[in-house]
Amino acid sequence: MHLDSPPRGFWQLGTVGATTPCVAIVGSRRATFAGFEIATSIARELGLAGIQVVSGMALGIDAAAHTGALDAGGSTIAVLGCGIDVCYPPRHAGLRARIVGSGSLISEEPAGTPPFRYNFPKRNRIIAALAQAVVVVEATERSGALSTARWAADLGREVLAVPGSIRARQSSGTNLLIRDGVRPFLGIADLLEAVPELRSAVPQGAFDTLPGGPGGGLERFSPPLREILARMGTQPVHPDQVGFALGLSPSLVASRLGALELAGAVMSLPGGLVARTV
Amino acid sequence: MCADCTLEHKGVLFLDELCEFSRQHLEALRQPLEEHSVTVARARAAVTYPADFMLIGASNPCPCGHLGDAQGCTCEPRQLSAYGNKISGPIKDRIDLVVSVPRQEYRDIFAGADEEPSAAVRDRVEAARRRRGEGAGHGNAALTGREILAAARATAPARRLLALSGERLHLSARGFFRVLRVARTISDLAGEDRVGEDALAEALHYRIEMAG
């Protein structure tokens, strides 16, 4: 595994072992909605192309990465900081079962090891070692995702970081990486350029037939609903902002958002904001 | 909590910082919210008092209070879910309208003079009640399931939407009738005879916001 301190052994639980090539997607546990969406969509594209996604099964970006890969019918590896038989965080029991079903869990800790805080930085080196490239989606300056990036750089793996606003706390770590010379990730093309093996490892044209981003496929909605979606953009907004921009009454906005929520095109977030999911 | 419930009989019970109440106190609201009465059981006797009130609660979106605003929330994910879970499913199921109120910006405090005065809102409400031929009673909230189904006179598209929402949102039977009552009230205020698709979607949005 090219590590100076390789693990003595692995515990592995699952149906599909680690394959080559694979890509790690890591980031903050406290991700923003946009970060969550970005991680999911990168993982989905990789999953569709048959490239395995590696992450750490933590809350936030990690969970989005595994979920995106699984939703696309792809395979994913979760490297744990606790024993192979321990579900941490407990609320990921469902996700854990799905990962076992079409990928695997890996841990170097003996079975039964509780999620000790000091084991998590250690498992980051395994994530870095398994993957050909590491994409950091969102990270604060003190995030564990930056330690994964450092391990990856030491091992000669490609590291990419998704840039964010210079005022966004959740992007401060990724922006720092970029300032220090890490390649910015603006789209899957950047990943393919950084790691040409990815393109050669998947069937010809796998990346050319990907579903379009926001804007496509909205014809199924009526014009009033499309008007709302067009106004929403990629960031979560408050319903009042949408109503103010379009000159619609709060009750009309509520009614259209209700219809869009039922159609699965809009999602309500804690704190009262709404975000597009199409 | 029991005393407050009966003191506010036929009135409004307003609980500020709803999520800071203990779970035990909030659970005590279940019976009065459903049966409009509260029973106090002691060693020698149990007494039932009337408690037909409108519950209004206010809460921050999260412990730090900044979830969803420009400043950004600093709560841990665990704190967030603990805060949200303070209000149990059965209590949430009995709350009809959830509206998030964003932080007011300074320029709006000085500029905002064009909002509707409360007197005008009162006129609208009274007009709606007259149209439905109701006195000072509790209106749609007092209708039983069977009565609200009849009173809603939901249009075909509204009925389709309701069926879809039952499936997607896993509405309980109670939730189903509650959505219908809210939709009936929205239609009353708009002066519409039948509950249409728009009124129903609006009622659903007020309920979904809480699920999120």
Interface residues (C-beta under 8 A of the other chain):
Chain A: R29 R30 L59 G60 R91 R169 P236 H238 P239 D240 S251 L252 A254 S255 R256 L257 G258 A259 E261 L262 G264 M267 S268 L269 P270 G271 G272 L273
Chain B: P61 C62 L67 G68 D69 G72 C73 E76 P77 L80 S81 G84 V99 S100 V101 P102 L161 L164 S165 R168 L169 I186 E197 D198 A199 L200 A201 E202 A203 L204 H205 Y206 I208 E209 A211 G212
